[in-house]
Amino acid sequence: MTNHHKNRDPWKFFLLTFAYSWVIWIPSVLDGLGIKLPFSVAGYSTVVVIIGAFAPLLAAITLVAREEGWKGTRVFFRQALDIHIKPVFLVVALALPILIHWIAHYLALAVGLDVAKTLFPTEISVAPIVLAIPYFILMLVIGGGQEEFGWRGYAQEPLQEKIGVIPASLVIGVIWGIWHLPLWFMTGDLHSAYSFLAFVMMTTSISIIYAWLYNSSGKKLIVVMFFHAMSNTAAPLLPFLHGIEGKPESAYWIYAAVNVIFGFIFAYILVRGSKPAQV
């Protein structure tokens, strides 16, 4: 099998991802900082946040097309969308986010923090679990799943070959978290209700789980895409947040802590799996 990732530079990917997204997010950030602009960013912010979410995918496509040509780009997508997957990894990808959110939700209640029952609109007379199905598809296509073409699909393998799987996962997790930073300065964006530090703790630790899923499944990108989409789908089903502008979200620290614990668990699994078998 051809080693298509041998010439890939994850640092170029990181820089290009930031360039593609942060440039179009700057007006919304300036508006959030109170700097007067010659145009309204109300509708603009909503659109460019969605467009910016495709930056990891676009950066990966740009670099693969440049380094490997359009033939390499087709191979990249064909490998990324390979659906020949052992069912156990799909089960983990879909069930683990629900478990993490369930623990965070009820642990927050147990320590006396207030959390919402659901973030799905209560005025809609449909069971939340029914709404979760189309919501999952939305998260898979435009709500986070598409990011995985870049973070894991492009950057994970060359970076882990250079510095090791756990260090690579931590680097990607930190950069992935920092990439979201402009959202904390945009007017009306709910990210500012919880700690950015807690968010980076979450992305850094959960990145280890992504690495385990990606590597253990045989580099199947669709598995981590499902994991990302289900993580975002579980959030309104078993929320640790209220989703109300201006309301502090202390329970997010619980969610971050739960992810850190699971990060340590999967780091141990990765280390144990990398040790040679004893004869």
Order of alpha helices (4+ residues) and beta strands (2+ residues): alpha-alpha-alpha-alpha-alpha-alpha-alpha-alpha-alpha-alpha
